[in-house]
Amino acid sequence: MIKSDAQRDRTVAQIKGFRQALAKAEQAAPGKRSSAIRGSYESMIRQLENELSEYAQMKSGELNLPQVERLDQLTPFIAKIRIAKGISQTELARRLGVSKQVINRYEESEYQTVGIVRLQEILDAIGVKALVTITA
């Protein structure tokens, strides 16, 4: 998943590189190996283009969140919510009083390493209200 404009730019460059490699592979002699290589390049291009599309959709503010029943089911969506709300990693770091590298580490682990108090601080910082229901 793309989580920043810098990652988006790197992804665009990767797609360009894969397209160039695909063009070279298409000039190679036909065969099973050549076909497999082309298929691999095409697959990577599709995957990266899908990630670009998802990032563009999030940047536009579009985000459909599923209903979650456990707090650990929420954490994979925090970066997506942040992006959809137009908050950069740098801005979130500023709001929390930490470095951008801390936010980057949180997002690399999909916030799985964050304690519950910090999780609430993060949700508050990105303007998300979470309603919790406890049943026994």
C-alpha positions in Angstrom: 0.0 0.0 0.0 1.3 3.5 -0.9 1.3 5.7 2.2 2.9 8.9 1.0 3.5 11.1 -2.0 7.1 10.1 -2.0 6.1 6.4 -2.2 3.7 7.3 -5.0 6.5 8.9 -6.9 8.7 5.8 -6.4 5.9 3.6 -7.6 5.5 5.7 -10.8 9.2 5.2 -11.4 9.0 1.5 -10.8 6.1 1.2 -13.3 8.2 3.0 -15.9 11.1 0.7 -15.3 8.9 -2.4 -15.5 7.3 -1.1 -18.8 10.8 -0.6 -20.2 11.8 -4.1 -19.2 8.6 -5.5 -20.6 9.3 -3.7 -23.9 12.7 -5.4 -24.1 11.3 -8.7 -23.1 8.7 -8.5 -25.9 11.6 -8.1 -28.4 13.2 -11.4 -27.2 12.7 -14.7 -28.9 9.4 -16.3 -28.1 9.5 -19.2 -25.7 8.3 -20.4 -22.2 10.9 -18.5 -20.3 10.3 -15.3 -22.3 6.6 -15.6 -21.8 7.0 -16.2 -18.1 9.2 -13.1 -17.8 6.7 -11.0 -19.7 3.9 -12.3 -17.5 5.8 -11.4 -14.4 6.4 -7.8 -15.6 2.8 -7.4 -16.6 1.6 -8.7 -13.2 3.9 -6.3 -11.4 2.7 -3.4 -13.5 -1.0 -4.2 -12.7 -0.3 -4.5 -9.0 1.6 -1.2 -8.9 -1.1 0.5 -11.0 -3.8 -0.8 -8.6 -1.8 0.6 -5.6 -1.6 4.0 -7.4 -5.3 3.9 -8.1 -6.1 3.1 -4.4 -3.8 5.9 -3.3 -5.4 8.4 -5.6 -8.9 7.3 -4.4 -7.8 7.8 -0.8 -6.2 11.1 -1.5 -9.5 12.3 -3.0 -11.1 11.6 0.4 -12.9 8.4 -0.7 -12.8 5.6 1.8 -15.2 2.9 2.6 -14.5 1.3 6.0 -15.9 -2.0 7.1 -17.5 -2.4 10.5 -14.9 -3.9 12.9 -15.6 -5.9 16.0 -12.1 -5.8 17.5 -9.5 -3.0 18.0 -6.9 -5.0 16.2 -9.1 -5.1 13.1 -9.0 -1.3 13.1 -5.3 -0.8 12.9 -4.8 -1.8 9.2 -7.1 1.1 8.2 -5.4 3.9 10.2 -3.0 4.9 7.4 -5.9 4.8 4.9 -8.0 7.1 7.1 -5.0 9.4 7.5 -4.5 9.7 3.8 -8.2 10.2 3.1 -8.3 13.0 5.6 -5.4 14.7 3.8 -3.0 14.3 6.7 0.6 13.6 5.9 2.9 11.4 8.0 4.8 14.6 8.8 1.7 16.4 10.0 0.5 13.4 12.1 4.0 13.3 13.7 3.8 17.0 14.5 0.3 16.5 16.0 1.6 13.7 18.2 4.9 15.3 19.1 7.0 12.6 17.5 9.3 12.3 14.4 8.0 11.3 11.0 10.2 8.1 11.4 8.0 7.0 14.3 4.9 7.3 12.2 6.6 5.5 9.4 7.5 2.6 11.8 3.9 2.5 13.1 2.6 2.3 9.5 5.1 -0.3 8.5 3.7 -2.6 11.2 0.1 -1.4 10.5 0.0 0.1 14.0 0.1 -3.4 15.5 2.9 -2.3 17.9 1.0 0.7 19.3 -0.5 0.6 22.8 -4.2 1.3 23.3 -3.5 4.8 24.8 -1.3 5.8 21.9 -3.9 4.3 19.5 -6.5 6.6 20.9 -4.1 9.6 20.6 -3.5 8.7 17.0 -7.3 8.5 16.3 -7.8 11.8 18.0 -5.0 13.4 16.0 -6.6 12.3 12.7 -10.1 13.2 13.8 -11.6 9.8 14.0 -14.2 8.9 16.6 -14.3 5.3 17.6 -17.3 3.9 19.4 -16.5 0.9 21.6 -19.1 -1.5 22.8 -18.1 -4.1 25.4 -20.2 -7.2 25.8 -19.7 -10.1 28.1 
